[in-house]
């Protein structure tokens, strides 16, 4: 499959220049069809054939394998969640924090990576430190200072505000040398560039499929490094997360599936697995190269309005606008979908994926 074939599976692209994937992507037709097919079989045929529960349980494991393979890790390290926010909250609530423990985060984090730890700070008396950045960049020397006595560092892999690619591997090494664990919000990475979670070295990674992965809402993933899993204390329990649902005493599963509960619908994750297959049929190197070419064109056209880095780092391109909300509304009337940002001040963000075209980019620039 090439990007034009992928675009042809997305009806919205014939209506507007959709440049808001960093918020949420419309799913391709095969993704929606796969979910529909799964639901129909599960309800119409599985009761008399595979069985409703066996069909669902087999699906959980099949999609877990697909997600793990795409992210360069093992199925045992992947838990199925509903969203990035859920995954982050699971980790935040499973760490045995003590009063005075230090949590470090950057000033680039999304509310999904802020609120769970603010709650933990209220409950456990944590000290929360915010590492200030400049133009979406963090200073590694500043990081060494602020993380020196920290329990946990929470950080995004790509900043949602500036589109900067943060140096995950270097950050993890610095944090681990200081004795801190690391949680990465990866929602802006998989689907727009190749990702190998094992090479990142982080203890925990949370993400979701409804952005660059072109999946539906409701299909997230949580990675926990095998040598870190026993440092967590799950606060919730369900029969999907234990070895024997009727066993006494109960025993949590060995891997990240211990955080799964009960009969959540596999349909969104079926859609995500299908979306991953579509992206792999294009090739992640091809996806990234196309995003780079298109963002280069957009950045050249934006000129001095550009806030994001001039050189390619991601498909997120943030630019200045005197009235962001009004600008987004005017662009929508011109058939261009982007979004305003709460920070930096006076900012609008376009998200460029492989299904976008030169015409989409030019349409945005002309409307501006």
C-alpha positions as CSV (number, residue, x, y, z in Angstrom):
1,X,0.0,0.0,0.0
2,X,1.2,3.5,-0.7
3,X,0.0,6.7,1.0
4,X,-2.4,7.5,-1.8
5,X,-4.1,4.1,-1.2
6,X,-4.2,4.8,2.5
7,X,-5.8,8.2,1.9
8,X,-8.4,6.6,-0.4
9,X,-9.7,4.5,2.6
10,X,-10.4,7.7,4.6
11,X,-13.7,9.4,3.4
12,X,-13.0,12.6,5.3
13,X,-10.0,13.4,3.1
14,X,-12.4,14.1,0.1
15,X,-14.2,16.7,2.2
16,X,-11.5,18.7,4.0
17,X,-7.8,19.0,4.5
18,X,-7.6,17.1,7.7
19,X,-4.6,18.3,9.6
20,X,-5.5,17.4,13.2
21,X,-4.2,13.9,13.7
22,X,-2.2,15.0,16.8
23,X,-5.6,15.4,18.5
24,X,-7.5,12.5,16.9
25,X,-7.4,10.8,13.5
26,X,-10.4,9.7,11.5
27,X,-10.1,5.9,11.1
28,X,-9.7,4.3,7.7
29,X,-12.6,2.2,6.4
30,X,-10.8,-1.1,6.9
31,X,-10.4,-0.2,10.6
32,X,-14.1,0.5,11.0
33,X,-15.1,-2.6,9.0
34,X,-12.8,-4.8,11.1
35,X,-14.5,-3.6,14.3
36,X,-18.0,-4.1,12.7
37,X,-17.1,-7.6,11.5
38,X,-15.8,-8.5,15.0
39,X,-18.9,-7.3,16.7
40,X,-21.2,-9.0,14.3
41,X,-19.4,-12.4,14.6
42,X,-19.2,-12.0,18.4
43,X,-22.9,-11.5,18.7
44,X,-24.4,-13.4,15.8
45,X,-22.1,-16.5,15.3
46,X,-19.7,-16.9,18.3
47,X,-22.5,-18.0,20.7
48,X,-23.0,-21.1,18.6
49,X,-19.4,-21.6,17.4
50,X,-16.3,-20.4,19.2
51,X,-18.2,-19.2,22.3
52,X,-18.6,-15.5,23.3
53,X,-15.9,-15.6,26.0
54,X,-13.3,-17.7,24.1
55,X,-13.7,-15.5,21.1
56,X,-13.1,-12.4,23.2
57,X,-10.1,-13.9,25.1
58,X,-8.5,-15.1,21.9
59,X,-8.9,-11.6,20.5
60,X,-7.3,-9.9,23.5
61,X,-4.2,-12.0,23.0
62,X,-4.0,-11.6,19.3
63,X,-4.2,-7.8,19.4
64,X,-1.7,-7.8,22.3
65,X,0.8,-9.7,20.0
66,X,0.2,-7.2,17.2
67,X,0.8,-4.2,19.4
68,X,3.9,-5.7,21.0
69,X,5.4,-6.6,17.6
70,X,4.8,-3.1,16.3
71,X,6.4,-1.5,19.3
72,X,9.4,-3.9,19.5
73,X,8.6,-5.6,22.7
74,X,7.0,-8.8,24.0
75,X,3.3,-9.5,24.5
76,X,3.8,-10.0,28.2
77,X,5.0,-6.4,28.5
78,X,1.8,-5.0,27.0
79,X,-1.4,-4.3,28.8
80,X,-4.6,-3.2,27.0
81,X,-6.1,0.1,28.2
82,X,-8.7,2.5,27.0
83,X,-6.4,5.5,26.6
84,X,-3.1,7.1,27.4
85,X,-4.6,8.8,30.4
86,X,-5.8,5.4,31.8
87,X,-2.3,3.9,31.4
88,X,-0.7,6.8,33.2
89,X,-3.2,6.8,35.9
90,X,-2.7,3.0,36.4
91,X,1.0,3.5,36.9
92,X,0.5,6.6,39.2
93,X,-1.8,4.7,41.4
94,X,0.3,1.5,41.5
95,X,3.6,3.1,42.8
96,X,4.0,2.9,46.6
97,X,4.7,6.6,47.1
98,X,5.7,7.8,50.5
99,X,5.4,11.3,51.9
100,X,8.2,13.5,50.6
101,X,8.9,11.4,47.5
102,X,9.9,13.6,44.5
103,X,8.1,13.5,41.2
104,X,9.6,15.4,38.3
105,X,7.8,16.3,35.1
106,X,8.5,18.9,32.3
107,X,6.4,22.0,31.6
108,X,5.5,20.4,28.2
109,X,3.1,17.7,29.6
110,X,-0.4,17.1,28.5
111,X,-3.1,17.2,31.3
112,X,-3.2,13.3,31.0
113,X,0.3,13.3,32.4
114,X,-0.3,16.0,35.0
115,X,-3.6,15.3,36.7
116,X,-2.8,11.7,38.0
117,X,0.3,12.9,39.7
118,X,-1.3,16.0,41.2
119,X,-3.8,13.6,42.7
120,X,-1.0,11.4,44.1
121,X,0.6,14.5,45.5
122,X,-2.6,15.3,47.3
123,X,-3.0,11.8,48.6
124,X,0.6,11.0,49.6
125,X,2.3,14.4,50.2
126,X,4.6,14.2,47.2
127,X,6.9,17.0,46.1
128,X,6.2,17.8,42.5
129,X,9.0,19.5,40.5
130,X,8.4,21.0,37.1
131,X,11.4,21.1,34.8
132,X,11.2,24.3,32.7
133,X,12.0,24.1,29.0
134,X,12.9,26.5,26.3
135,X,11.1,26.4,23.0
136,X,10.1,22.8,23.6
137,X,13.7,21.8,24.6
138,X,14.9,20.5,27.9
139,X,18.4,21.0,29.2
140,X,20.0,17.8,30.3
141,X,22.2,19.4,32.9
142,X,19.1,21.0,34.4
143,X,17.5,17.5,34.3
144,X,20.4,16.0,36.2
145,X,20.0,18.6,39.0
146,X,16.2,18.3,39.3
147,X,16.1,14.5,39.1
148,X,19.0,13.8,41.5
149,X,16.8,12.6,44.4
150,X,13.6,11.9,42.5
151,X,11.4,8.8,42.7
152,X,9.8,9.2,39.3
153,X,10.3,11.2,36.1
154,X,7.2,11.6,33.9
155,X,7.8,13.0,30.3
156,X,6.4,12.9,26.8
157,X,8.3,11.4,23.9
158,X,7.2,14.2,21.6
159,X,5.9,17.5,23.0
160,X,2.3,18.1,22.0
161,X,2.8,21.9,22.1
162,X,6.0,22.3,20.0
163,X,6.3,19.0,18.1
164,X,9.9,18.6,19.5
165,X,11.2,15.1,19.8
166,X,12.6,14.7,23.3
167,X,15.8,12.7,23.9
168,X,14.1,9.7,25.6
169,X,17.1,7.4,25.7
170,X,19.4,10.0,27.2
171,X,16.8,11.1,29.7
172,X,16.1,7.6,30.8
173,X,19.8,7.0,31.3
174,X,20.2,10.1,33.4
175,X,17.1,9.3,35.5
176,X,18.2,5.7,36.1
177,X,21.6,6.8,37.2
178,X,19.9,9.0,39.8
179,X,17.8,6.0,40.9
180,X,14.5,7.3,39.5
181,X,12.0,5.4,37.4
182,X,10.7,6.9,34.1
183,X,7.2,7.0,32.7
184,X,6.9,8.1,29.1
185,X,3.7,9.5,27.5
186,X,4.2,8.1,24.0
187,X,0.9,9.0,22.4
188,X,2.4,11.3,19.8
189,X,5.1,8.8,18.6
190,X,3.8,5.4,17.4
191,X,2.3,5.7,13.9
192,X,4.4,8.6,12.7
193,X,7.8,7.1,13.2
194,X,9.3,3.7,14.0
195,X,9.3,3.0,17.8
196,X,11.2,0.4,19.7
197,X,10.2,0.5,23.3
198,X,13.1,-1.8,24.4
199,X,15.6,0.6,23.0
200,X,14.0,3.5,25.0
201,X,14.8,1.7,28.3
202,X,11.9,3.4,30.1
203,X,10.2,1.6,33.0
204,X,6.7,2.5,31.9
205,X,5.2,3.7,28.6
206,X,1.6,4.7,27.9
207,X,0.0,5.4,24.6
208,X,-3.2,5.2,22.5
209,X,-4.2,4.4,19.0
210,X,-6.6,7.2,18.1
211,X,-3.9,9.6,16.9
212,X,-1.0,8.7,14.6
213,X,-1.9,5.0,14.6
214,X,-5.2,5.8,12.8
215,X,-7.1,3.7,15.2
216,X,-10.5,4.3,17.0
217,X,-11.1,5.8,20.4
218,X,-10.9,3.3,23.2
219,X,-7.8,1.4,22.2
220,X,-4.8,2.2,24.4
221,X,-1.7,0.3,25.5
222,X,0.5,0.2,28.6
223,X,4.1,-1.0,28.6
224,X,5.8,-2.1,31.8
225,X,9.4,-3.3,31.6
226,X,9.8,-6.9,32.9
227,X,12.3,-6.0,35.5
228,X,10.0,-3.2,36.9
229,X,6.7,-5.0,37.0
230,X,7.2,-6.3,40.6
231,X,7.9,-2.8,41.9
232,X,4.2,-1.9,41.3
233,X,1.3,-2.6,43.6
234,X,-1.9,-2.8,41.6
235,X,-4.8,-1.1,43.4
236,X,-7.5,-2.7,41.2
237,X,-8.2,-6.4,40.4
238,X,-10.3,-8.3,37.9
239,X,-10.5,-11.8,36.7
240,X,-8.6,-11.0,33.5
241,X,-5.6,-9.9,35.5
242,X,-5.1,-13.0,37.6
243,X,-3.7,-16.5,36.8
244,X,-6.8,-18.4,38.0
245,X,-10.0,-16.4,38.5
246,X,-11.3,-18.9,41.0
247,X,-8.0,-19.6,42.7
248,X,-7.5,-18.8,46.4
249,X,-5.4,-17.0,47.2
250,X,-5.5,-15.0,44.0
251,X,-2.3,-14.6,42.0
252,X,-1.7,-11.7,39.6
253,X,-0.5,-12.5,36.1
254,X,3.2,-12.2,35.6
255,X,3.0,-9.4,33.0
256,X,1.3,-6.1,32.3
257,X,-2.0,-7.9,31.7
258,X,-2.4,-7.9,35.5
259,X,-3.8,-4.4,35.2
260,X,-6.7,-5.6,33.0
261,X,-10.0,-6.1,34.7
262,X,-13.0,-7.8,33.0
263,X,-15.3,-7.8,30.0
264,X,-14.1,-4.7,28.2
265,X,-15.0,-4.7,24.5
266,X,-12.1,-6.0,22.3
267,X,-13.6,-4.2,19.3
268,X,-11.5,-0.9,19.6
269,X,-8.3,-3.0,19.9
270,X,-9.3,-5.0,16.8
271,X,-9.6,-1.7,15.0
272,X,-6.2,-0.7,16.3
273,X,-4.6,-3.9,15.2
274,X,-6.0,-3.4,11.7
275,X,-4.7,0.2,11.7
276,X,-1.3,-1.1,12.6
277,X,-1.4,-3.6,9.7
278,X,-2.3,-0.8,7.3
279,X,0.6,1.4,8.5
280,X,3.0,-1.5,8.2
281,X,1.8,-2.2,4.7
282,X,2.9,1.3,3.8
283,X,6.1,1.0,5.9
284,X,7.0,3.2,8.8
285,X,10.1,4.5,7.1
286,X,8.0,5.6,4.2
287,X,5.4,7.1,6.5
288,X,8.1,9.1,8.3
289,X,9.7,10.2,5.1
290,X,6.4,11.5,3.7
291,X,5.6,13.4,6.9
292,X,9.0,15.0,6.8
293,X,8.6,16.2,3.1
294,X,5.2,17.6,3.8
295,X,6.1,19.4,7.0
296,X,9.2,20.9,5.3
297,X,6.8,22.4,2.7
298,X,4.4,23.7,5.4
299,X,7.2,25.2,7.5
300,X,8.7,26.9,4.4
301,X,5.3,28.5,3.7
302,X,4.7,29.6,7.3
303,X,8.0,31.6,7.4
304,X,8.4,33.7,10.5
305,X,5.1,32.4,12.0
306,X,6.7,29.0,12.7
307,X,7.0,28.1,16.4
308,X,8.0,24.4,15.9
309,X,11.7,23.6,15.0
310,X,12.6,24.5,11.4
311,X,14.2,21.1,10.9
312,X,12.0,18.0,10.9
313,X,11.3,16.3,14.2
314,X,7.6,15.3,14.0
315,X,4.4,15.8,12.1
316,X,3.3,18.4,14.7
317,X,3.7,22.0,13.3
318,X,2.8,24.8,15.6
319,X,2.6,28.4,14.3
320,X,1.7,31.8,15.6
321,X,-1.8,33.4,15.2
322,X,-3.0,36.6,16.7
323,X,-6.4,35.1,17.5
324,X,-6.0,31.3,17.6
325,X,-9.7,30.4,18.2
326,X,-10.8,32.7,15.4
327,X,-8.1,31.5,13.1
328,X,-9.1,27.9,13.6
329,X,-12.8,28.7,12.9
330,X,-11.9,30.6,9.8
331,X,-9.7,27.7,8.6
332,X,-12.6,25.3,9.2
333,X,-14.8,27.4,7.0
334,X,-12.2,27.1,4.3
335,X,-12.2,23.3,4.7
336,X,-9.0,23.0,6.8
337,X,-9.1,21.2,10.1
338,X,-6.4,22.3,12.7
339,X,-6.6,23.2,16.4
340,X,-5.7,26.0,18.8
341,X,-3.3,25.3,21.7
342,X,-3.5,26.5,25.3
343,X,0.3,27.1,25.1
344,X,2.5,28.6,23.9
345,X,0.5,31.8,23.7
346,X,-1.1,32.6,20.4
347,X,-0.5,29.2,18.9
348,X,-2.3,27.0,16.4
349,X,-1.2,23.5,15.6
350,X,-1.4,21.5,12.3
351,X,-0.7,17.8,12.3
352,X,0.7,16.3,9.1
353,X,0.4,12.5,8.5
354,X,1.3,10.3,5.5
355,X,-2.3,10.4,4.2
356,X,-2.0,14.1,3.8
357,X,-1.0,15.6,0.4
358,X,0.8,18.6,-1.0
359,X,-2.7,20.0,-1.8
360,X,-3.7,19.8,1.9
361,X,-0.6,21.8,2.8
362,X,-1.2,24.4,0.1
363,X,-4.8,24.7,1.1
364,X,-3.8,25.6,4.6
365,X,-1.2,28.1,3.5
366,X,-3.6,29.7,1.1
367,X,-6.3,30.0,3.7
368,X,-3.9,31.6,6.1
